[in-house]
Amino acid sequence: CALCAVGRTYPSDAITTKALPVLIKAFGWQNIGVLHVNDDYANNYARGLRDNSPEHDVRVVATASYTTNVESSYEPVCASLKASGVNVVVVVALSHDLAQILKVCKARGLWGQGYAWISADAANAAPSLSAGAIFGQTLDETAALLDGMLHFMPSPESTAGYSRFQADWATRNASDCANPFF
């Protein structure tokens, strides 16, 4: 089975970083900051936003990266973005870091009224909610930080690659895709 060990098929970051500037422009925003974990995935995502945004009259004014699980790296990224003057932040963070990053950025005045936060597909609410407890936040405190955050994930359904994947997948059954992992 050619697809047995496929772990991630949807959507390509090349599509995401082309589509997100379109959404940002549709909201009437022009200047954004990108806060991201310092890993290959997020570094490429930030680069894709920088490369694709000018086509839509959107500027990536500042980028700042943090080290996952290193709480002392959260403060400098929040301070850097605050100093840049952006009020729209695209965050490419791991779910277990997100709640604490938001808490630190809120303390820095980079969250709340007048700010928009957009999360990429790397972060989602459920793990972020449970991770807040690690940093001494209650579930309600963490939920309040996530409240209002926009989560962006474009649909791959209009791409040729997804159409090929979907057509092949429809011909398969569970026994076709047995693998040693699960």
C-alpha positions in Angstrom: 0.0 0.0 0.0 1.6 3.3 -1.1 -0.3 5.3 1.5 0.1 3.0 4.5 2.6 5.1 6.5 1.4 8.5 5.4 1.3 10.8 8.5 0.4 14.1 7.0 -1.3 14.8 3.7 -3.3 17.9 4.2 -2.7 20.7 3.5 0.7 21.6 2.1 2.4 24.5 3.8 3.1 25.9 0.4 -0.7 26.3 0.0 -1.2 27.6 3.5 1.4 30.3 3.3 -0.1 31.4 -0.1 -3.7 31.4 1.2 -3.2 33.1 4.6 -2.1 36.5 3.1 -5.3 36.5 1.1 -7.3 36.1 4.3 -5.2 38.8 6.1 -5.8 41.2 3.2 -9.5 40.4 3.2 -9.7 41.6 6.9 -8.0 44.8 5.8 -4.8 44.1 7.6 -1.5 45.0 6.0 1.3 44.6 8.6 1.8 41.4 10.5 4.2 39.7 12.9 5.1 36.1 12.9 5.8 34.3 16.2 7.1 30.8 15.7 8.9 27.9 17.2 12.4 27.5 16.0 12.2 24.3 14.0 12.3 23.4 10.3 8.5 23.3 10.0 7.9 26.7 11.5 10.9 28.4 10.0 9.7 27.3 6.5 6.2 28.5 7.4 7.5 31.9 8.4 9.7 32.1 5.2 6.7 31.2 3.1 4.6 34.0 4.7 7.4 36.5 4.0 7.8 35.3 0.4 4.0 35.2 -0.4 2.7 38.2 1.5 3.9 41.0 -0.7 1.8 39.7 -3.6 -1.3 40.6 -1.6 0.0 44.0 -0.2 0.7 42.3 3.2 4.0 42.9 5.0 5.7 40.7 7.5 7.1 43.5 9.7 8.7 41.2 12.3 9.4 37.6 13.0 10.5 36.1 16.3 11.3 32.5 17.2 11.3 30.7 20.5 12.7 27.4 21.7 10.0 24.8 22.5 9.8 23.9 26.2 12.1 26.8 27.1 10.0 29.2 29.0 12.7 31.8 29.1 12.6 32.1 25.3 8.9 33.3 25.3 9.6 36.7 26.8 12.1 37.9 24.2 9.7 37.0 21.3 6.8 38.8 22.8 9.0 41.8 23.6 10.3 41.9 20.0 6.9 41.7 18.4 5.5 44.4 20.8 8.4 46.7 19.9 7.7 46.2 16.2 4.3 47.8 16.6 2.3 45.0 14.9 -1.2 44.2 16.1 -1.8 41.2 14.0 0.3 38.1 15.0 0.5 34.8 13.1 1.6 32.2 15.6 3.2 28.9 14.5 3.6 27.3 17.9 3.4 23.9 19.4 0.2 23.3 21.3 2.0 22.7 24.6 3.8 26.1 24.3 0.9 28.2 23.2 -1.0 28.9 26.4 2.2 30.1 28.2 3.3 32.2 25.2 -0.1 33.9 25.1 0.1 34.6 28.9 3.6 36.2 28.5 2.5 38.2 25.4 -0.6 39.4 27.3 1.6 40.6 30.2 3.6 42.5 27.5 0.5 44.2 26.2 0.5 42.2 22.9 -2.9 40.5 23.4 -6.4 41.7 23.9 -8.4 44.6 22.6 -6.9 45.9 19.3 -4.9 42.7 18.6 -5.6 39.8 16.3 -3.9 36.4 16.7 -4.0 33.8 14.0 -2.8 30.3 14.7 -1.5 27.9 12.1 -2.3 24.3 11.9 0.5 23.3 14.3 -1.4 24.5 17.3 -4.9 23.6 18.4 -7.0 24.3 21.4 -7.4 20.9 23.2 -3.7 20.3 23.9 -3.2 24.0 24.6 -5.9 23.9 27.2 -4.4 21.0 29.1 -0.9 22.4 28.8 -1.9 25.6 30.6 -2.1 23.6 33.8 1.6 22.9 33.5 2.3 26.6 33.9 -0.2 27.0 36.7 -3.0 28.3 34.7 -6.6 27.2 35.3 -8.7 25.8 32.5 -10.7 29.0 32.5 -7.6 31.2 32.3 -6.2 29.3 29.4 -9.6 29.2 27.6 -9.8 33.0 28.0 -6.4 33.4 26.3 -7.5 31.2 23.4 -10.9 32.9 23.1 -11.1 34.9 19.9 -8.0 33.5 18.3 -8.5 32.7 14.6 -7.3 29.3 13.5 -6.3 29.0 9.9 -6.3 25.8 7.8 -7.2 26.1 4.1 -9.1 23.3 2.5 -7.0 21.1 0.1 -10.1 20.0 -1.8 -9.5 22.2 -4.8 -6.0 20.9 -5.4 -5.0 18.2 -7.9 -2.9 16.3 -5.3 -5.8 16.0 -2.9 -8.1 14.8 -5.7 -5.6 12.1 -6.6 -5.2 11.1 -2.9 -9.0 11.1 -2.4 -9.6 8.9 -5.5 -6.9 6.4 -4.4 -8.1 6.4 -0.8 -11.6 5.6 -1.9 -10.4 2.4 -3.5 -8.8 1.1 -0.3 -10.0 -0.8 2.7 -8.5 -1.3 6.2 -6.6 -4.5 5.2 -4.9 -2.7 2.4 -3.3 -0.3 4.8 -2.1 -2.5 7.7 1.1 -1.2 9.1 3.4 -2.0 12.1 2.6 1.3 13.9 -1.1 0.8 14.7 
